[in-house]
Amino acid sequence: MNNKRTFFQYVIPSVLSFALSGVYAIVDGFFVGNSIGDAGLSAINIAYPITAVLQSVVARLFLNFFS
């Protein structure tokens, strides 16, 4: 039972972080697409995977560091 609680203590913040990052990218794409156009939208589509990879690497490093 204790392992399950510890697991969810680490998983829930990570899942929320990645979900909010995705929502941020969608909203950002909407506003940039409307104001700048195709070039701005393509820049977001190129930058988002890089940001997601960096976020996952940092999350993994901090989970290893603090556990």
RODO-2510 file (C-alpha; in nm, 4 decimals, decimal comma):
residues 67
     n   res          X          Y          Z
     1     m     0,0000     0,0000     0,0000
     2     n     0,2813     0,2405     0,0790
     3     n     0,4450     0,1811    -0,2611
     4     k     0,1230     0,2698    -0,4386
     5     r     0,0927     0,5993    -0,2515
     6     t     0,4564     0,6885    -0,3197
     7     f     0,4085     0,6046    -0,6867
     8     f     0,1124     0,8408    -0,7191
     9     q     0,2917     1,1152    -0,5290
    10     y     0,5486     1,1206    -0,8095
    11     v     0,3213     1,0463    -1,1035
    12     i     0,0395     1,2942    -1,0490
    13     p     0,2538     1,6133    -1,0569
    14     s     0,4395     1,4856    -1,3620
    15     v     0,1198     1,4050    -1,5521
    16     l    -0,0305     1,7420    -1,4636
    17     s     0,2840     1,9187    -1,5765
    18     f     0,2834     1,7512    -1,9164
    19     a    -0,0917     1,8038    -1,9596
    20     l    -0,0657     2,1756    -1,8831
    21     s     0,2289     2,2028    -2,1188
    22     g     0,0174     2,0564    -2,3970
    23     v    -0,2704     2,2940    -2,3257
    24     y    -0,0257     2,5841    -2,3244
    25     a     0,1060     2,4814    -2,6673
    26     i    -0,2460     2,4620    -2,8094
    27     v    -0,3472     2,8042    -2,6757
    28     d    -0,0153     2,9543    -2,7805
    29     g    -0,0591     2,8106    -3,1295
    30     f    -0,4050     2,9623    -3,1539
    31     f    -0,2943     3,3147    -3,0643
    32     v     0,0308     3,3068    -3,2605
    33     g    -0,1437     3,1536    -3,5614
    34     n    -0,4019     3,4311    -3,5606
    35     s    -0,1565     3,7164    -3,5086
    36     i     0,1555     3,6106    -3,7023
    37     g     0,0229     3,3486    -3,9385
    38     d     0,1736     3,0386    -4,0930
    39     a     0,5366     3,1205    -4,0099
    40     g     0,4641     3,1633    -3,6408
    41     l     0,2537     2,8486    -3,6286
    42     s     0,5248     2,6454    -3,7976
    43     a     0,7800     2,7817    -3,5490
    44     i     0,5630     2,6607    -3,2606
    45     n     0,5243     2,3196    -3,4236
    46     i     0,9020     2,2912    -3,4520
    47     a     0,9751     2,4209    -3,1010
    48     y     0,7150     2,2169    -2,9098
    49     p     0,8787     1,8724    -2,9508
    50     i     1,2131     2,0184    -2,8434
    51     t     1,0485     2,1694    -2,5363
    52     a     0,8713     1,8417    -2,4552
    53     v     1,1966     1,6431    -2,4764
    54     l     1,3786     1,8922    -2,2549
    55     q     1,0941     1,8871    -2,0044
    56     s     1,0952     1,5067    -1,9890
    57     v     1,4748     1,4932    -1,9440
    58     v     1,4653     1,7489    -1,6628
    59     a     1,1740     1,5712    -1,4939
    60     r     1,3635     1,2428    -1,5104
    61     l     1,6789     1,3996    -1,3666
    62     f     1,4922     1,5628    -1,0790
    63     l     1,3014     1,2433    -0,9994
    64     n     1,6314     1,0574    -0,9784
    65     f     1,7941     1,3349    -0,7779
    66     f     1,5232     1,3695    -0,5127
    67     s     1,4349     1,0028    -0,4693
***
